[in-house]
Amino acid sequence: MSQQTGVLDMTFKAAADLQSYQYRIVYVSAADSVTFATSATTVAIGILQNDPDENEAAVVRVCGTSKIKMEDAESIGALVTASATGMGVSADTDKDWVIGTLLEAASAGDIVEILISSFKASI
């Protein structure tokens, strides 16, 4: 993307080994710790920016734009929620927890740009 956007990153402790979960959706799993989201209804807070091991610092993008790893193909403008592995999928059910809106089209397995805006869908 060619735009310059302000972002907000927060640091938490990794509740588990997240070394394979960079650019996936995360939630606060315990006091001051995060792990990857496991469903569309998980109350996600942002997207993991690094690849921490358990108990290491996990940098989470909570505002602005981020890269996200997509599980399915989606088009620009799609509302995104978490799959069982924390990857992005289409938020298409009432009460899905949306993490943001895609700024690029994606194929399955792609890492693309997303605008973070976390809310519960009313579809």
C-alpha positions, 0 to 999 in steps of 0.5 A, a space after each residue: 500500500 502506498 498510504 502512510 497510516 498511523 498505527 498503535 501496537 501494544 505488547 503483551 506476554 505470549 500465552 503459548 508458542 506463537 512462533 508460527 502465528 505472525 500476522 494472525 488474529 489474537 485475543 487476551 487469553 489471561 492477565 496480560 497475555 495473548 494467544 491466537 483466536 480460535 473462532 469467529 466469536 472470539 473477542 479479538 483485540 488485534 493482529 500479531 506482528 512478531 513471532 514470539 515463543 511462550 512468555 516472550 513479548 508479543 507485539 499486537 497491532 490494535 489500530 491502523 493497518 496491518 498485514 494479515 494471513 488469510 485462510 480463504 480467498 476474499 475480495 477487497 472490502 470484505 469484513 474479516 474474522 478469525 478461523 480456528 487457526 487465527 487466520 482471516 476468513 469472511 465474517 458472514 454470520 451475525 455475532 461474528 467478531 470482526 477484526 477489520 476490512 481488507 484493503 487488498 484481495 486475497 487468495 487462500 494463504 496470502 498475507 495482505 493488508 487490512 484496516 483494523 476496526 474491531 467490532 461485533 457484526 450485526 449481519 
